[in-house]
Amino acid sequence: VVLQVRDRLCLVSDGLFRARNSRKEKFGEQRLDGLILKFGPMNSTAFVNMVVNEVDLFHEGAPQRDDLTLLTVRRFK
């Protein structure tokens, strides 16, 4: 994979997009893709914190059944 300047690469475990809320809805790949597109320009720490916060809000206190792993790399130059 060749990253261009300001590109972000995100590697996630399936537990992130399979996270469910109290209504048993999945967080989903589409919701995650939207967050990446919208907040991709943030610095990496803020980006990861924002995604984790969004998943936590989505959970609505439902039990976590899988790991939530997010690794991100952003090219600067």
Secondary structure, DSSP 8 states (H G I E B T S, - for coil): ----TT-EEEEE-HHHHT-B-TT--B--HHHHHHHHHHHTTS-HHHHHHHHHHHHHHHHTT----S---EEEEE---
